[in-house]
């Protein structure tokens, strides 16, 4: 029983909530670009929150169900989607029969998730099913999906029961600035650099993948030297190479780096950063760590309320 | 120790701005103390060249509380680790076709190739960081007579096992990757395998010696 990939999209891979605890040996967390959308997919299906799903970037997959039946859900960046040729919606479950074809088109955002009830029958590698292609770890053979791949399913058929839906999409709110905490290398940038970062807009260039987003905009000026003796990277940190053009790092980033970091996107906004695509315009707003913490509490409360309001159709 | 906020879910405890073996040792000592204290909400830690990265779950411990804990733990760090470092002997073949940059390095350093090899083999190195790539060790202890800048531009592909040096450090590339370090030889020893219980052979604080082997013994 498999989900058979006919068209793999642009960069589709298996991701869960990430591989924790191995940064100390050079392995980044990987995991969903939009963890909130992944959790929503698992919640509506009744899966465990950290079950792995198929993450699609910018362009969706076409896949045939090769099992008795399959309950699935789509979440994340909106896209035209069909089951056979009938249009289907995001943020709710459907049950497909053997031979039916799920097709997802061009995404209006960075990442969408196709999750299946019961999950994919793939082994955890170093504690996670997330794909880290650079080291060929996890997911399906450690790589992005290709036409002809047969993703093993854990369930031969969908359990009894009605379809379910989330009451509304999880918050995406593309218009508001991404909130950042300044630093860690605050002393390495001019005052003007901070003003520029917090007032100007930055466009995501074509150089954008699961490792990071190269941004283009008003250059950010260093005070003196432009590089540091390498230290740890975090997802969401904004590093600034010598040319002053920032790079926002995403879950497949290297564990360490030698560029000075001017700011770090707060945890509550990482799912929005993960939805950026080439051409997206990003703006940044500075917050204090305590504000970041309360933003995260608010986001988690909102997510819990949304998941609690999942209803049968 | 300087605590730097790296977002709302991480703090970098920095012991020096420069590459500094004592700073790295302090970072490892703080790491050991923090892991032993096992505070609620600690996600993971990464000791590196001069600092310790501490990732935590802000829903379970505030940054302020983590900062207080790190400051407390830093007051009382032992100078030496509680246990003796692990020691590894890494076989290295310094011959063609593995020693990609040996002759060029020897010319630039003004030393005979044989002496470069002898000086590269002699020290006991310390793993100061494992990072950038899975299982990739950065080693300090390189003979200052061998200090050379990185290659510009870097090579786009280096074979797995390549043993390199650049500036004051030595390294070993566990996988085929791009890289700019000067390659002195290659080891047949695998350094990373996700199927191992400990997927990386080397950890920060380990001691490493290179043992010269002949091409005939490279297996």
Interface residues (C-beta under 8 A of the other chain):
Chain A: X20 X21 X22 X23 X24 X25 X26 X27 X125 X126 X134 X135 X137 X181 X183 X184 X185 X228 X229 X230 X231 X232 X234 X236 X237 X254 X255 X256 X261 X264 X265 X266 X267 X268 X289 X290 X292 X293 X296 X297 X300
Chain B: X4 X5 X6 X7 X8 X9 X10 X12 X14 X17 X18 X19 X43 X44 X45 X46 X47 X48 X49 X50 X51 X53 X55 X58 X59 X62 X63 X64 X129 X130 X131 X132 X133 X134 X135 X136 X175 X192 X194 X199 X200 X203 X204
